[in-house]
Amino acid sequence: MGNFKMIAKTFFGFEETLAKELQLLGAMNVQQGVRMVSFVGDKGFMYKANLALRTALKVLKPIKQFAVYNEANLYKGIQSIDWSEYLGVNQSFVIDATVFSDHFNNSLFVSLKSKDAIVDQFRNKHGKRPNIDKDFPDLRINIHIQKDMCSVSLDSSGASLHHRGYRTATNIAPINEVLAAGMLLMSGWEGRTDFIDPMCGSGTLLTEAAMIACNIPANINRKEFAFERWNDWDADLYDKIEESLLKKVKEFHYTIKGFDKAPSAVMKARDNVRNANLEDYIDIQEANFFDTKKETEGPLHMVFNPPYGERLDINLERFYREIGDTLKQGYPGTEAWFITGNVEALKYVGLRPSRKIKLFNGKLESRFVKYELYEGSKKGKYITK
C-alpha cells in the first residue's frame, strides 16, 4: 500500500502542536505551513490521522496541482484529472473552494466552474453525470487557489473534525472542540495532575482533557468520515487501525472537575460527558468559581474560557478582577490558563501572565494566558502587576 502526501488543516497558532501530534502518531516528512501541516503516510495512516488527531480540522489528500491565471486554465486543469478514478457516474459530489488570488475573487464561481469541468467529463464519456449533494456527498472535493497555484484535494474527513460526536447540547458561546484540545495540549496538559475548569459551560474542555489524559482517540465517537464513501474504502483496515488505537487507552488516576453557576450548563455538560462515556472521570458541580477554593493537595492544572462580554452581558472590570482575586486567594499551587477575546480585560486580573499566546476563537483574535500561582512558603513569588 503506497505512501502519499496529505495535508491536515488547523487553526492559526496550532501548527506546531499539530506537527508534534503527527510525529507522535508516526507520520513521515512532517512540514508546518500556515493553518496547515503537510505529511506523508499510507491509507491506514489517513484513517489513523482522522481518528486520532486532536488539533486537525480536516485531513486532505492532494491529487493535482497546476498553475491557474483564468477560468480557462481552471477548467482545463480540473478536466486533466481522470475523475472516474474517484467517482462513479451514479454517485454524488460537492466542491469546497478557498481562493486567495488576484485572478479570482469569488470562491463560488471557482466551485461552479470546477463542477462544470467534472460534469462535462462524465457527460462526454458516459452520456450522463454524477449529481451534486451538499449534505451527504459520496466525494467531497477541496479546491484551494493561492496566487497562481490551484491545488485539488479529496477531503477524507467530511464534516470538520471538531464535530467529535459527543456534544449534543451546547451552552451560550461554546468553545470549539479542536480549539479546546489545542489549548489543553499547548498548556502542557498530559493527565499527570488534578484538573479543573471553573467555568465549564457545556463541558468541552473537561471532555477533551479526559480524552487526552486517557489517550482516547479524539474522534472515536464520530458517526462517519468521508473516506468511508470512497471507492477504495477498506473496512477491515479501518477496524485494525481503530483497534490498535484503543489498545493504547490508559487509566487516569487524578480528578477532573468542572464548575458552572448555571444549572442549565451543568445539565448540558453532564449530558455531553455521558455521551463521551467519560462520567467515571469527570465530576461537574453547580458552583460559582468566585466562591470556591482549591480542594486538593499537590499541583492543579486549570484551563477555562471565561466570558468576554461579546455574547454575555457582564461587568468586565469587576469580573476579571474577581478571577485574579480568586486565583490569588484560593488556588495556590495552580497553573491557571484561560483564553480571552478581550485583551483590555486582562489588565484587571492583577496578576502578570507568564505566557501570552495569540489565538483565534472563531474570528475573534484572542490571547491564551498562563498564570503561575505558588504554594504557601513561596507566597512572595506571586507575580502581581
N, C-alpha and C positions, 0 to 999 in steps of 0.2 A: 504494500500500500504506500503510494508515494507521498512525499512531503510537498507542501505548497505554502506560499506566503498568505498570511492573514492579517487583518487589522482589527484591533479592539479599540472601540471608541469610549471616551470617558469625559468627565467634566474637567474644566480648567483647574489646574493645581494638583490633580491626582495622577498625572502621567508617571511620575517616579514610583508612586505607590502601586500602580497597575503593573509597571515593568517588573517590580520586585515580586508581585504575585505570580506573574507569568514565569519568571525564572524559577521560583519555588515549585511551580507545577511541572516544570521540565520543558518549557518552550525553548526553541533554538533561535539564534540570531535576533534577540530582543532589541528593538530600537525605539527610543522615545521620539514622538513628534509633538504637535500642538493638539491637545484634546484627543490624542490617539497614541497607541503603541503598536508597531508592527512586529510580527514574529513569524516563525516557521514551525510547522508541525504537520501531522497527518490527519486523516479523517477522525480517528479516535481522539486525537488531541483537540480537534474542533468541538467534539461532543463534550469533552472534559472541561474545556475553557468556558463553554456556555453554562455548564452545571456548577462550576466551582468558583469562577471569578466574582469577587465581591464589588470591585470598583469599575467593571465594564458595563457600558450601556448597550453595546451591540458587538457582535463578532462578525466581521465581513470577510468574504472570500473573493479577492480581486480576480477578475478573469481577463481584463483587457485594459490597456492604457493607450491613448492616442492623442495627437495634437488636434486642437479644435479652435477655429477662428470665426466660424459662421455656422448657420444652420445646415448648410450642405455638407460641411465636414462632419458635423454631429450625426446626421442621417447616415452618411456613408460609413462612419466608424461603427455605429451600432449595428448596421447591416453586415459588417465584416465578421461579426460573431455568428457561429452556427448555433442558433437558439434551440434547434431540435435536440441538441445535446442535453439541455436543461429543462425543456418544456415540451409537453405533448399538445397536439392541436386541440384536444378536448379539455385541456387544463386551463387554469386562470392565473393571472399575474397582476402585479401592481408595481409602479415605479415611484421611488422616493428620490427627489433630486435636491442637491445643495449646490448653489452657484456663488462663486467669488471670482468674477471675471468682468472685464470691460466689454467683452464680446456678447455677453448675455446678461440681462438684468432681471429675468423672470424665471424662477425655478419651475413654475407650472408649464411655461412654454417648452422648456427643456424636457419635462416629463412627457408632454403630448407629442413632441417631435420624435422622441425616442420610442414611444409606444407605436407611432405610425411606422417606424422603421422595422420594428419586430413583427407587427401585424402584417405588413406588406410582404415580408419574407415568407411567412406562413401561407398567405394567400397565393403567392406566386408558385410555391411548391406543392400545396395541398388543395388549393381552391377553397379553403376555409381557415378560420383563425381562432386562437385562444381568446377567452373573454377576460375582461378586467374585473377584478373583485377586490375592493378596497379593504374589506373586513377579514376575509379568510382566504387569501390567495394561495395557490399551490407554490408560487415562486414570488419572492419579494426581491426586486432588483434595486440596487442603490447606485445612483449616478452622482459623481462629485466632480464639478468643474472648478479648478483652481488656476486662475490666469489662462494660460494656453493649453492646459492639460486636462483631459477628461479621463477619469477612472471609473470603470464599470465593475461593480462587485455584486455577488449574491449575498443577501442578508441571511445568515444562518440562524439568527436569533428570533426574528419576528417582532412581536411587541417588545419594547425596551426591557432590558434585563432588570430594571428596577421593579418591574412587576413580578415580585417574588412568588406570589400566590398565597401568602398567609394573611395579607392585610385586606380585610373586607370592610372594616369600619375605620373611618378617619375622623379626626377632630378638626378644629379650625387651624389653618396653617400647618398641615402635616409636613414632616421632613421627608424628602425623597430617600428611598432605601439605599441607593448607591451613594448618595451624599453622606448618609448616616454611617455606612460601613467604612467609607473613605476617611471620615473624621476619626472614627474609632481606631483604625489602623495607623493613621497619622499621629494620633495621640500616644501610640505605643501600647495600646491595649492588647494583651495576649492571654488574658484569663488567669493571671497569677496573683491577683488580689481581690478584695471585695470591690463591687462596682455599684454606683448609684447614678440614676438620672432623676434629679429632684423636680423636674417639670416635664413629666414623661409623655403628656398628650396621649396619642393613640399607641404608644409603646414601641415605636420603630427602633429607636436607639437601644432599648432593652433587648429586643428580639435579635437585632444584629449583633449585639455584644455577646449574647448567649451562644449564637451560632459560631462566632469567632472562637469563643472560649472552648467550645466542644468540638471545634473543627468540622462542623456540619456544612456540607456544600450549600452555598448561598441560594441556589435555585432549585433545590430538591423538591420544593412544594409547587413548582410551576406545572401548569396543566400541559403546556405544549411549547416546543421550539419549532421554528420554521423548517429546519433541516429534516424534520420528520415527514415532510411532504415532498422531499426531493426524490428524484428518480433513483439515486444511489443510496437511499436510506437503509441502514444496516441495524435492525432492531437488536440482534444478538450482540453486536459490538457495543451498542449503547448500554445494554444491560450489564455487560462486563465492566465497562467504564464506571457506571453508577455503583456497581458492587464494590469495585476497588476503592472508590472514594469513601463509601460508607464504612469500609473496614478501618479507615483512619479516624473515625469519630472517637472522641475520648471523653472521659468523665471530667467534671468540673467540681472542685471542692471548696469553692468560696460562695459568697452570696451576691445575687444581682437584685437590686431593689429599685423600685420606682415610686415616686410620689406625684400626685396631682391633686389640686384642691377642688377640681370639678368632678362631681360624681359621674357625669356622663363620660368624661375622658377615661376615668378609671374602668368603667364598664367596657368601653371600646378597647382599651389596652388589654384587658384580661381576655376579651374575645380573640384578639389578634394573636396573643401569646398562646392561647389554646389551639388556634388554627395551625400554629407552627409546631405544635406538640412540645412546647417548652415550659409548661406550667410547673414542672418539677424544679426548674432552675430559677424562676423569676417570681418575686413577690411584689405585688403592687398595692399601695395603700393610699387612701384618701387623706391627704395632709397638705398643709401649706408649708413649703420649704422654709419660709422665714420663721416658722415656729419649731423647727427641728434642730437636732444636734447629731453629731456622729455617734453611732450606737456600737461600733465595733472597735476592737483593739487593732493595732497594726495599720499598714498603709491602706489608703482608699483611693480608688480611681473614679473620678466624676466627669461625665460628659453630658451636656444638655443644650437645649435650643430654646432660650428664653424669648418671650415676645419682643418685637422690635418697635411696636407702635404702628406697624404697617396695616395689619388687619385686626389688631386687638387694641382697644382704646384704653391706654394706661398712662399714668403719670411717670414718664420715663426717668426723670431725675430721681424721684423717690424710689422707684422700683430698682434701678441699678445700684443705688446706694445701699438698699436693703440686701441685694445679692452680696455686695462686698462685706457688709457687716456680718451677715450670717456665715459667710465663709471664714472670716477672721475669728469670730467668737465661738462658732460651733463646730468647725471642721479642721482641727489640727491634723497633721499627718496626711493631708489630702493633696492629690494632683487634680486640680479642677480645670476643665476645659469647657468653653462654650463658644457658640457661633452667634454673631450678631450682624444684622444688616444696618445697624445704626452705630457708626463709628464714634459719633459725638457722645453717645450714651456711655461709652467705656470710661470716660473721664470721671463719671460719678461713682464708679466702683470703689475708688480709693485704694486700689492695690495696683502695683506695677506688673503688667504681664511679663513673663519670662520668654514667651514666644508670641508672635503675632503673624498669622499666615493669611494671605489673601485668597479667598474662595468666592464662588458664586452660589447663592441659594436661589435657584431659578435664574431670573435675570438680574437679581439684586446682588450688587457687589457687597461682599461681607468680609468680616475678619473672624478667624478662628483663633481664640486666645487661650493661653495657658497661665494659670496662677498656681504657684507652689506655696503651700501652707504648711509650716513646720510644727513639729511636736513640741510640747512643754518647754524643756530647757533651752530650746533654740528659738524661744519666742522673739528674741532680739532680731532674728533673721526675717521676720515678716517683711515682705517687700512692699512698703507703702509709698504712696506718692508724696 
